Amino acid sequence: MGYKHLSEIEDMSLYEYEMKMQAFNLSQVDKQHEMHMQAWLNHQVTATKESGKKQVPVFKKYEDFF
C-alpha cells in the first residue's frame, strides 16, 4: 500500500485504515479485470473463420478489430 514505516499505519484511525484497505482491494479487482480483458482481446484478435476448406483471420487489419 506504499507505507514505509509502521508509524504511518499506527497513526491512522480504524475508519481510515478500513477505507484504505477497501480502496486497495477494489484496485486489485480493477487490475484483475484489466488482465482478463486483455486476455480476452488477445484471444479475439487471433480468431479465425473457415473460408472454404481453410482457416482465415477474422480481422485482417487493425481497423477491422478496433
PDB file of N, CA, C and O in Angstrom:
ATOM      1  N   MET A   1       0.819  -1.201   0.000  1.00  0.00           N
ATOM      2  CA  MET A   1       0.000   0.000   0.000  1.00  0.00           C
ATOM      3  C   MET A   1       0.855   1.255   0.000  1.00  0.00           C
ATOM      4  O   MET A   1       0.322   2.364   0.008  1.00  0.00           O
ATOM      5  N   GLY A   2       2.152   1.100  -0.008  1.00  0.00           N
ATOM      6  CA  GLY A   2       3.020   2.254  -0.151  1.00  0.00           C
ATOM      7  C   GLY A   2       3.531   2.846   1.145  1.00  0.00           C
ATOM      8  O   GLY A   2       4.147   3.911   1.128  1.00  0.00           O
ATOM      9  N   TYR A   3       3.298   2.195   2.256  1.00  0.00           N
ATOM     10  CA  TYR A   3       3.775   2.722   3.537  1.00  0.00           C
ATOM     11  C   TYR A   3       5.203   2.272   3.782  1.00  0.00           C
ATOM     12  O   TYR A   3       5.553   1.117   3.540  1.00  0.00           O
ATOM     13  N   LYS A   4       6.036   3.208   4.270  1.00  0.00           N
ATOM     14  CA  LYS A   4       7.442   2.904   4.522  1.00  0.00           C
ATOM     15  C   LYS A   4       7.696   2.593   5.993  1.00  0.00           C
ATOM     16  O   LYS A   4       8.631   1.863   6.324  1.00  0.00           O
ATOM     17  N   HIS A   5       6.862   3.147   6.878  1.00  0.00           N
ATOM     18  CA  HIS A   5       7.076   2.980   8.312  1.00  0.00           C
ATOM     19  C   HIS A   5       5.787   2.521   8.986  1.00  0.00           C
ATOM     20  O   HIS A   5       4.688   2.919   8.600  1.00  0.00           O
ATOM     21  N   LEU A   6       5.946   1.687   9.990  1.00  0.00           N
ATOM     22  CA  LEU A   6       4.808   1.194  10.750  1.00  0.00           C
ATOM     23  C   LEU A   6       4.063   2.343  11.426  1.00  0.00           C
ATOM     24  O   LEU A   6       2.852   2.260  11.627  1.00  0.00           O
ATOM     25  N   SER A   7       4.767   3.399  11.772  1.00  0.00           N
ATOM     26  CA  SER A   7       4.133   4.537  12.450  1.00  0.00           C
ATOM     27  C   SER A   7       3.070   5.204  11.576  1.00  0.00           C
ATOM     28  O   SER A   7       2.111   5.774  12.096  1.00  0.00           O
ATOM     29  N   GLU A   8       3.235   5.138  10.254  1.00  0.00           N
ATOM     30  CA  GLU A   8       2.230   5.707   9.346  1.00  0.00           C
ATOM     31  C   GLU A   8       0.897   4.985   9.500  1.00  0.00           C
ATOM     32  O   GLU A   8      -0.164   5.605   9.435  1.00  0.00           O
ATOM     33  N   ILE A   9       0.957   3.692   9.702  1.00  0.00           N
ATOM     34  CA  ILE A   9      -0.267   2.910   9.889  1.00  0.00           C
ATOM     35  C   ILE A   9      -0.816   3.104  11.297  1.00  0.00           C
ATOM     36  O   ILE A   9      -2.028   3.209  11.485  1.00  0.00           O
ATOM     37  N   GLU A  10       0.060   3.152  12.271  1.00  0.00           N
ATOM     38  CA  GLU A  10      -0.359   3.303  13.662  1.00  0.00           C
ATOM     39  C   GLU A  10      -1.055   4.643  13.911  1.00  0.00           C
ATOM     40  O   GLU A  10      -1.906   4.740  14.794  1.00  0.00           O
ATOM     41  N   ASP A  11      -0.703   5.670  13.145  1.00  0.00           N
ATOM     42  CA  ASP A  11      -1.287   6.997  13.332  1.00  0.00           C
ATOM     43  C   ASP A  11      -2.682   7.127  12.702  1.00  0.00           C
ATOM     44  O   ASP A  11      -3.369   8.122  12.934  1.00  0.00           O
ATOM     45  N   MET A  12      -3.099   6.147  11.922  1.00  0.00           N
ATOM     46  CA  MET A  12      -4.410   6.196  11.276  1.00  0.00           C
ATOM     47  C   MET A  12      -5.510   5.796  12.252  1.00  0.00           C
ATOM     48  O   MET A  12      -5.293   5.032  13.193  1.00  0.00           O
ATOM     49  N   SER A  13      -6.695   6.336  11.995  1.00  0.00           N
ATOM     50  CA  SER A  13      -7.860   5.853  12.746  1.00  0.00           C
ATOM     51  C   SER A  13      -8.287   4.522  12.138  1.00  0.00           C
ATOM     52  O   SER A  13      -7.910   4.200  11.011  1.00  0.00           O
ATOM     53  N   LEU A  14      -9.060   3.764  12.872  1.00  0.00           N
ATOM     54  CA  LEU A  14      -9.543   2.481  12.368  1.00  0.00           C
ATOM     55  C   LEU A  14     -10.390   2.683  11.110  1.00  0.00           C
ATOM     56  O   LEU A  14     -10.286   1.903  10.163  1.00  0.00           O
ATOM     57  N   TYR A  15     -11.218   3.714  11.096  1.00  0.00           N
ATOM     58  CA  TYR A  15     -12.054   4.015   9.927  1.00  0.00           C
ATOM     59  C   TYR A  15     -11.174   4.303   8.707  1.00  0.00           C
ATOM     60  O   TYR A  15     -11.417   3.782   7.618  1.00  0.00           O
ATOM     61  N   GLU A  16     -10.151   5.140   8.905  1.00  0.00           N
ATOM     62  CA  GLU A  16      -9.263   5.496   7.798  1.00  0.00           C
ATOM     63  C   GLU A  16      -8.552   4.251   7.263  1.00  0.00           C
ATOM     64  O   GLU A  16      -8.430   4.070   6.052  1.00  0.00           O
ATOM     65  N   TYR A  17      -8.085   3.396   8.178  1.00  0.00           N
ATOM     66  CA  TYR A  17      -7.417   2.152   7.766  1.00  0.00           C
ATOM     67  C   TYR A  17      -8.371   1.261   6.966  1.00  0.00           C
ATOM     68  O   TYR A  17      -7.993   0.718   5.928  1.00  0.00           O
ATOM     69  N   GLU A  18      -9.595   1.116   7.444  1.00  0.00           N
ATOM     70  CA  GLU A  18     -10.579   0.281   6.739  1.00  0.00           C
ATOM     71  C   GLU A  18     -10.890   0.828   5.349  1.00  0.00           C
ATOM     72  O   GLU A  18     -11.033   0.061   4.396  1.00  0.00           O
ATOM     73  N   MET A  19     -10.995   2.142   5.233  1.00  0.00           N
ATOM     74  CA  MET A  19     -11.275   2.750   3.929  1.00  0.00           C
ATOM     75  C   MET A  19     -10.096   2.560   2.981  1.00  0.00           C
ATOM     76  O   MET A  19     -10.294   2.302   1.794  1.00  0.00           O
ATOM     77  N   LYS A  20      -8.881   2.683   3.487  1.00  0.00           N
ATOM     78  CA  LYS A  20      -7.700   2.479   2.638  1.00  0.00           C
ATOM     79  C   LYS A  20      -7.592   1.020   2.207  1.00  0.00           C
ATOM     80  O   LYS A  20      -7.197   0.732   1.077  1.00  0.00           O
ATOM     81  N   MET A  21      -7.940   0.104   3.101  1.00  0.00           N
ATOM     82  CA  MET A  21      -7.926  -1.313   2.740  1.00  0.00           C
ATOM     83  C   MET A  21      -8.998  -1.616   1.690  1.00  0.00           C
ATOM     84  O   MET A  21      -8.762  -2.392   0.765  1.00  0.00           O
ATOM     85  N   GLN A  22     -10.153  -1.012   1.835  1.00  0.00           N
ATOM     86  CA  GLN A  22     -11.217  -1.210   0.850  1.00  0.00           C
ATOM     87  C   GLN A  22     -10.781  -0.656  -0.509  1.00  0.00           C
ATOM     88  O   GLN A  22     -10.997  -1.295  -1.539  1.00  0.00           O
ATOM     89  N   ALA A  23     -10.175   0.516  -0.510  1.00  0.00           N
ATOM     90  CA  ALA A  23      -9.687   1.103  -1.764  1.00  0.00           C
ATOM     91  C   ALA A  23      -8.616   0.215  -2.394  1.00  0.00           C
ATOM     92  O   ALA A  23      -8.603   0.027  -3.610  1.00  0.00           O
ATOM     93  N   PHE A  24      -7.728  -0.326  -1.581  1.00  0.00           N
ATOM     94  CA  PHE A  24      -6.689  -1.222  -2.091  1.00  0.00           C
ATOM     95  C   PHE A  24      -7.312  -2.470  -2.705  1.00  0.00           C
ATOM     96  O   PHE A  24      -6.933  -2.881  -3.801  1.00  0.00           O
ATOM     97  N   ASN A  25      -8.263  -3.070  -2.002  1.00  0.00           N
ATOM     98  CA  ASN A  25      -8.919  -4.276  -2.511  1.00  0.00           C
ATOM     99  C   ASN A  25      -9.664  -4.005  -3.814  1.00  0.00           C
ATOM    100  O   ASN A  25      -9.647  -4.837  -4.722  1.00  0.00           O
ATOM    101  N   LEU A  26     -10.310  -2.862  -3.911  1.00  0.00           N
ATOM    102  CA  LEU A  26     -11.008  -2.513  -5.154  1.00  0.00           C
ATOM    103  C   LEU A  26     -10.019  -2.281  -6.296  1.00  0.00           C
ATOM    104  O   LEU A  26     -10.310  -2.610  -7.446  1.00  0.00           O
ATOM    105  N   SER A  27      -8.861  -1.720  -5.984  1.00  0.00           N
ATOM    106  CA  SER A  27      -7.849  -1.520  -7.036  1.00  0.00           C
ATOM    107  C   SER A  27      -7.325  -2.867  -7.526  1.00  0.00           C
ATOM    108  O   SER A  27      -6.984  -3.008  -8.700  1.00  0.00           O
ATOM    109  N   GLN A  28      -7.258  -3.862  -6.631  1.00  0.00           N
ATOM    110  CA  GLN A  28      -6.845  -5.201  -7.036  1.00  0.00           C
ATOM    111  C   GLN A  28      -7.878  -5.819  -7.980  1.00  0.00           C
ATOM    112  O   GLN A  28      -7.511  -6.474  -8.956  1.00  0.00           O
ATOM    113  N   VAL A  29      -9.150  -5.617  -7.698  1.00  0.00           N
ATOM    114  CA  VAL A  29     -10.216  -6.109  -8.579  1.00  0.00           C
ATOM    115  C   VAL A  29     -10.111  -5.439  -9.944  1.00  0.00           C
ATOM    116  O   VAL A  29     -10.274  -6.097 -10.972  1.00  0.00           O
ATOM    117  N   ASP A  30      -9.839  -4.131  -9.963  1.00  0.00           N
ATOM    118  CA  ASP A  30      -9.670  -3.421 -11.239  1.00  0.00           C
ATOM    119  C   ASP A  30      -8.513  -4.013 -12.043  1.00  0.00           C
ATOM    120  O   ASP A  30      -8.626  -4.174 -13.258  1.00  0.00           O
ATOM    121  N   LYS A  31      -7.407  -4.335 -11.379  1.00  0.00           N
ATOM    122  CA  LYS A  31      -6.252  -4.916 -12.068  1.00  0.00           C
ATOM    123  C   LYS A  31      -6.597  -6.279 -12.641  1.00  0.00           C
ATOM    124  O   LYS A  31      -6.218  -6.596 -13.769  1.00  0.00           O
ATOM    125  N   GLN A  32      -7.318  -7.090 -11.867  1.00  0.00           N
ATOM    126  CA  GLN A  32      -7.719  -8.409 -12.359  1.00  0.00           C
ATOM    127  C   GLN A  32      -8.650  -8.287 -13.560  1.00  0.00           C
ATOM    128  O   GLN A  32      -8.531  -9.046 -14.522  1.00  0.00           O
ATOM    129  N   HIS A  33      -9.568  -7.341 -13.503  1.00  0.00           N
ATOM    130  CA  HIS A  33     -10.486  -7.124 -14.625  1.00  0.00           C
ATOM    131  C   HIS A  33      -9.701  -6.734 -15.871  1.00  0.00           C
ATOM    132  O   HIS A  33      -9.969  -7.238 -16.961  1.00  0.00           O
ATOM    133  N   GLU A  34      -8.740  -5.844 -15.713  1.00  0.00           N
ATOM    134  CA  GLU A  34      -7.932  -5.404 -16.851  1.00  0.00           C
ATOM    135  C   GLU A  34      -7.142  -6.571 -17.448  1.00  0.00           C
ATOM    136  O   GLU A  34      -7.034  -6.684 -18.669  1.00  0.00           O
ATOM    137  N   MET A  35      -6.591  -7.439 -16.593  1.00  0.00           N
ATOM    138  CA  MET A  35      -5.845  -8.602 -17.092  1.00  0.00           C
ATOM    139  C   MET A  35      -6.761  -9.557 -17.855  1.00  0.00           C
ATOM    140  O   MET A  35      -6.380 -10.084 -18.900  1.00  0.00           O
ATOM    141  N   HIS A  36      -7.959  -9.777 -17.336  1.00  0.00           N
ATOM    142  CA  HIS A  36      -8.891 -10.673 -18.018  1.00  0.00           C
ATOM    143  C   HIS A  36      -9.370 -10.077 -19.340  1.00  0.00           C
ATOM    144  O   HIS A  36      -9.539 -10.795 -20.325  1.00  0.00           O
ATOM    145  N   MET A  37      -9.583  -8.786 -19.357  1.00  0.00           N
ATOM    146  CA  MET A  37      -9.985  -8.126 -20.599  1.00  0.00           C
ATOM    147  C   MET A  37      -8.871  -8.236 -21.642  1.00  0.00           C
ATOM    148  O   MET A  37      -9.142  -8.481 -22.818  1.00  0.00           O
ATOM    149  N   GLN A  38      -7.622  -8.055 -21.214  1.00  0.00           N
ATOM    150  CA  GLN A  38      -6.500  -8.175 -22.138  1.00  0.00           C
ATOM    151  C   GLN A  38      -6.404  -9.594 -22.693  1.00  0.00           C
ATOM    152  O   GLN A  38      -6.164  -9.778 -23.886  1.00  0.00           O
ATOM    153  N   ALA A  39      -6.589 -10.583 -21.844  1.00  0.00           N
ATOM    154  CA  ALA A  39      -6.555 -11.975 -22.302  1.00  0.00           C
ATOM    155  C   ALA A  39      -7.666 -12.232 -23.315  1.00  0.00           C
ATOM    156  O   ALA A  39      -7.450 -12.905 -24.322  1.00  0.00           O
ATOM    157  N   TRP A  40      -8.844 -11.701 -23.047  1.00  0.00           N
ATOM    158  CA  TRP A  40      -9.974 -11.885 -23.976  1.00  0.00           C
ATOM    159  C   TRP A  40      -9.673 -11.234 -25.324  1.00  0.00           C
ATOM    160  O   TRP A  40      -9.921 -11.829 -26.373  1.00  0.00           O
ATOM    161  N   LEU A  41      -9.143 -10.025 -25.295  1.00  0.00           N
ATOM    162  CA  LEU A  41      -8.826  -9.340 -26.546  1.00  0.00           C
ATOM    163  C   LEU A  41      -7.711 -10.068 -27.303  1.00  0.00           C
ATOM    164  O   LEU A  41      -7.756 -10.160 -28.530  1.00  0.00           O
ATOM    165  N   ASN A  42      -6.717 -10.582 -26.585  1.00  0.00           N
ATOM    166  CA  ASN A  42      -5.664 -11.356 -27.245  1.00  0.00           C
ATOM    167  C   ASN A  42      -6.252 -12.578 -27.945  1.00  0.00           C
ATOM    168  O   ASN A  42      -5.826 -12.938 -29.043  1.00  0.00           O
ATOM    169  N   HIS A  43      -7.214 -13.199 -27.317  1.00  0.00           N
ATOM    170  CA  HIS A  43      -7.886 -14.350 -27.922  1.00  0.00           C
ATOM    171  C   HIS A  43      -8.680 -13.915 -29.154  1.00  0.00           C
ATOM    172  O   HIS A  43      -8.628 -14.573 -30.194  1.00  0.00           O
ATOM    173  N   GLN A  44      -9.407 -12.817 -29.038  1.00  0.00           N
ATOM    174  CA  GLN A  44     -10.255 -12.337 -30.136  1.00  0.00           C
ATOM    175  C   GLN A  44      -9.433 -11.946 -31.361  1.00  0.00           C
ATOM    176  O   GLN A  44      -9.830 -12.226 -32.492  1.00  0.00           O
ATOM    177  N   VAL A  45      -8.312 -11.312 -31.142  1.00  0.00           N
ATOM    178  CA  VAL A  45      -7.520 -10.824 -32.276  1.00  0.00           C
ATOM    179  C   VAL A  45      -6.912 -11.979 -33.079  1.00  0.00           C
ATOM    180  O   VAL A  45      -6.575 -11.809 -34.250  1.00  0.00           O
ATOM    181  N   THR A  46      -6.771 -13.139 -32.461  1.00  0.00           N
ATOM    182  CA  THR A  46      -6.245 -14.300 -33.181  1.00  0.00           C
ATOM    183  C   THR A  46      -7.356 -15.204 -33.705  1.00  0.00           C
ATOM    184  O   THR A  46      -7.076 -16.304 -34.182  1.00  0.00           O
ATOM    185  N   ALA A  47      -8.593 -14.769 -33.626  1.00  0.00           N
ATOM    186  CA  ALA A  47      -9.735 -15.575 -34.071  1.00  0.00           C
ATOM    187  C   ALA A  47      -9.651 -15.845 -35.573  1.00  0.00           C
ATOM    188  O   ALA A  47      -9.182 -15.018 -36.355  1.00  0.00           O
ATOM    189  N   THR A  48     -10.121 -17.025 -35.942  1.00  0.00           N
ATOM    190  CA  THR A  48     -10.163 -17.397 -37.356  1.00  0.00           C
ATOM    191  C   THR A  48     -11.576 -17.862 -37.709  1.00  0.00           C
ATOM    192  O   THR A  48     -12.390 -18.180 -36.843  1.00  0.00           O
ATOM    193  N   LYS A  49     -11.825 -17.885 -39.004  1.00  0.00           N
ATOM    194  CA  LYS A  49     -13.091 -18.415 -39.502  1.00  0.00           C
ATOM    195  C   LYS A  49     -12.779 -19.305 -40.701  1.00  0.00           C
ATOM    196  O   LYS A  49     -11.716 -19.205 -41.314  1.00  0.00           O
ATOM    197  N   GLU A  50     -13.707 -20.151 -41.009  1.00  0.00           N
ATOM    198  CA  GLU A  50     -13.499 -21.069 -42.119  1.00  0.00           C
ATOM    199  C   GLU A  50     -13.924 -20.401 -43.420  1.00  0.00           C
ATOM    200  O   GLU A  50     -15.026 -19.864 -43.531  1.00  0.00           O
ATOM    201  N   SER A  51     -13.042 -20.447 -44.383  1.00  0.00           N
ATOM    202  CA  SER A  51     -13.331 -19.918 -45.712  1.00  0.00           C
ATOM    203  C   SER A  51     -13.014 -21.034 -46.697  1.00  0.00           C
ATOM    204  O   SER A  51     -11.857 -21.274 -47.043  1.00  0.00           O
ATOM    205  N   GLY A  52     -14.054 -21.697 -47.132  1.00  0.00           N
ATOM    206  CA  GLY A  52     -13.837 -22.888 -47.960  1.00  0.00           C
ATOM    207  C   GLY A  52     -13.306 -23.997 -47.070  1.00  0.00           C
ATOM    208  O   GLY A  52     -13.957 -24.403 -46.107  1.00  0.00           O
ATOM    209  N   LYS A  53     -12.106 -24.486 -47.405  1.00  0.00           N
ATOM    210  CA  LYS A  53     -11.503 -25.548 -46.598  1.00  0.00           C
ATOM    211  C   LYS A  53     -10.370 -25.040 -45.720  1.00  0.00           C
ATOM    212  O   LYS A  53      -9.717 -25.832 -45.042  1.00  0.00           O
ATOM    213  N   LYS A  54     -10.126 -23.734 -45.720  1.00  0.00           N
ATOM    214  CA  LYS A  54      -9.008 -23.232 -44.913  1.00  0.00           C
ATOM    215  C   LYS A  54      -9.488 -22.212 -43.885  1.00  0.00           C
ATOM    216  O   LYS A  54     -10.570 -21.639 -44.012  1.00  0.00           O
ATOM    217  N   GLN A  55      -8.673 -22.004 -42.883  1.00  0.00           N
ATOM    218  CA  GLN A  55      -8.955 -21.033 -41.821  1.00  0.00           C
ATOM    219  C   GLN A  55      -8.300 -19.693 -42.189  1.00  0.00           C
ATOM    220  O   GLN A  55      -7.131 -19.646 -42.570  1.00  0.00           O
ATOM    221  N   VAL A  56      -9.067 -18.617 -42.069  1.00  0.00           N
ATOM    222  CA  VAL A  56      -8.529 -17.283 -42.342  1.00  0.00           C
ATOM    223  C   VAL A  56      -8.808 -16.384 -41.134  1.00  0.00           C
ATOM    224  O   VAL A  56      -9.776 -16.606 -40.406  1.00  0.00           O
ATOM    225  N   PRO A  57      -7.975 -15.384 -40.923  1.00  0.00           N
ATOM    226  CA  PRO A  57      -8.204 -14.486 -39.779  1.00  0.00           C
ATOM    227  C   PRO A  57      -9.530 -13.743 -39.920  1.00  0.00           C
ATOM    228  O   PRO A  57      -9.920 -13.343 -41.017  1.00  0.00           O
ATOM    229  N   VAL A  58     -10.214 -13.567 -38.793  1.00  0.00           N
ATOM    230  CA  VAL A  58     -11.452 -12.793 -38.792  1.00  0.00           C
ATOM    231  C   VAL A  58     -11.118 -11.320 -39.025  1.00  0.00           C
ATOM    232  O   VAL A  58     -11.833 -10.617 -39.740  1.00  0.00           O
ATOM    233  N   PHE A  59     -10.026 -10.863 -38.413  1.00  0.00           N
ATOM    234  CA  PHE A  59      -9.609  -9.457 -38.527  1.00  0.00           C
ATOM    235  C   PHE A  59      -8.325  -9.398 -39.349  1.00  0.00           C
ATOM    236  O   PHE A  59      -7.274  -9.861 -38.907  1.00  0.00           O
ATOM    237  N   LYS A  60      -8.417  -8.832 -40.529  1.00  0.00           N
ATOM    238  CA  LYS A  60      -7.253  -8.756 -41.409  1.00  0.00           C
ATOM    239  C   LYS A  60      -6.399  -7.524 -41.108  1.00  0.00           C
ATOM    240  O   LYS A  60      -5.183  -7.549 -41.298  1.00  0.00           O
ATOM    241  N   LYS A  61      -7.032  -6.454 -40.643  1.00  0.00           N
ATOM    242  CA  LYS A  61      -6.324  -5.208 -40.332  1.00  0.00           C
ATOM    243  C   LYS A  61      -6.709  -4.751 -38.934  1.00  0.00           C
ATOM    244  O   LYS A  61      -7.746  -5.148 -38.402  1.00  0.00           O
ATOM    245  N   TYR A  62      -5.869  -3.919 -38.348  1.00  0.00           N
ATOM    246  CA  TYR A  62      -6.137  -3.366 -37.025  1.00  0.00           C
ATOM    247  C   TYR A  62      -7.470  -2.634 -37.020  1.00  0.00           C
ATOM    248  O   TYR A  62      -8.222  -2.741 -36.051  1.00  0.00           O
ATOM    249  N   GLU A  63      -7.776  -1.900 -38.066  1.00  0.00           N
ATOM    250  CA  GLU A  63      -9.017  -1.128 -38.152  1.00  0.00           C
ATOM    251  C   GLU A  63     -10.243  -2.045 -38.105  1.00  0.00           C
ATOM    252  O   GLU A  63     -11.308  -1.636 -37.642  1.00  0.00           O
ATOM    253  N   ASP A  64     -10.094  -3.282 -38.586  1.00  0.00           N
ATOM    254  CA  ASP A  64     -11.206  -4.234 -38.522  1.00  0.00           C
ATOM    255  C   ASP A  64     -11.490  -4.661 -37.090  1.00  0.00           C
ATOM    256  O   ASP A  64     -12.626  -4.970 -36.730  1.00  0.00           O
ATOM    257  N   PHE A  65     -10.441  -4.672 -36.283  1.00  0.00           N
ATOM    258  CA  PHE A  65     -10.568  -5.120 -34.894  1.00  0.00           C
ATOM    259  C   PHE A  65     -11.009  -3.997 -33.980  1.00  0.00           C
ATOM    260  O   PHE A  65     -11.828  -4.210 -33.086  1.00  0.00           O
ATOM    261  N   PHE A  66     -10.475  -2.795 -34.192  1.00  0.00           N
ATOM    262  CA  PHE A  66     -10.766  -1.677 -33.275  1.00  0.00           C
ATOM    263  C   PHE A  66     -11.578  -0.624 -33.995  1.00  0.00           C
ATOM    264  O   PHE A  66     -11.927   0.397 -33.404  1.00  0.00           O
TER     265      PHE A  66
END
